[in-house]
């Protein structure tokens, strides 16, 4: 029935229609990617994104509420998106919701009842119509409304005023080159917004999730907040663990991501935090922009973000092996912790009787080079192009059905 029936010793007598011998490969729970933008790019969409997810061993995506034509902030929009998922997705999809930047918040409880597993709010005005900044007074009110339902609030934390002023100053100085993107978004723009959200969470009692944390100080603020009794989780992404801000000079707009890639010292600090258990989970922050949205001389006019759902598992596996860290980090960071935090446990995130039969077979010794034209994602480009990885997805089973055989 699509569930795991047993986890047994080799000599156990089991009846099955098919037996798979995976040799020395790793057999992992299906990856739960809690930060995916399937439809920010109109050229991608749910079907294409979930096909790429399947090829990467991601059997559950939690989709952001900021699509190219709308934001999901009311029950009607939520129902419409759920219906679209039902018709198009090839792996399981859970949904984020959001709130309006102004006005009443009467839909929060209805959205929780409809199945929203978290609410995304931004302190930065990415797009005034579909991905708006939520002002502080509304942010506090929204946190309170979400807290009353027991829900989870996730935040994109960047100080809007600091970033806008930096961009204006850089433009006035004649700067629009790719490295100017990182200069326009200093670490303090992120950490100030994190600290503000933590204080609002303390006042409201909401469960808080910090999306895509890029700097050591952000993790430290969360650590201190936990000591104050704040229920907060920290997420980072593969690009902040394997790339640094030098990629902006090397790859141009392909390396534009919000918040930006950071100096190598911050990358190393994130790894120390991750090894110490102070980063709860890793997500892809996938968005499948076509290449034309990432090319041009004015970095400030280019789209931010990169495709990553298909590569997250092999990227993290390779990085963990290179650093000599325990492979047990993989299922903790990519499967169990995200499933628990987003209310999907125990059906997701574990190889245990009764859980959904979401299973990934990863060959830990296969070496390969990332070729964007050979990936399933239709984007056709990757910030990891040319990178050699150790570890490749061999087979993916979603709710008991094979959705990827290593090639198709």
Secondary structure as UniProt FT lines:
FT   TURN            10..11
FT   TURN            23..24
FT   STRAND          26..29
FT   STRAND          31..37
FT   TURN            42..44
FT   HELIX           46..55
FT   TURN            56..57
FT   STRAND          58..63
FT   STRAND          66..67
FT   TURN            68..69
FT   STRAND          70..71
FT   HELIX           75..88
FT   STRAND          92..97
FT   TURN            106..107
FT   HELIX           108..114
FT   STRAND          118..122
FT   TURN            128..130
FT   HELIX           136..149
FT   STRAND          152..156
FT   HELIX           160..172
FT   TURN            173..174
FT   HELIX           179..184
FT   HELIX           187..204
FT   STRAND          207..210
FT   HELIX           216..227
FT   TURN            228..229
FT   STRAND          232..237
FT   HELIX           238..242
FT   HELIX           246..251
FT   HELIX           252..255
FT   HELIX           264..275
FT   TURN            276..277
FT   STRAND          281..283
FT   STRAND          286..287
FT   HELIX           291..294
FT   HELIX           299..301
FT   TURN            309..311
FT   HELIX           312..323
FT   HELIX           328..331
FT   HELIX           332..336
FT   HELIX           337..341
FT   TURN            342..343
FT   TURN            345..347
FT   TURN            353..354
FT   STRAND          359..369
FT   HELIX           372..374
FT   TURN            378..379
FT   TURN            383..386
FT   STRAND          388..398
FT   TURN            399..400
FT   STRAND          401..404
//
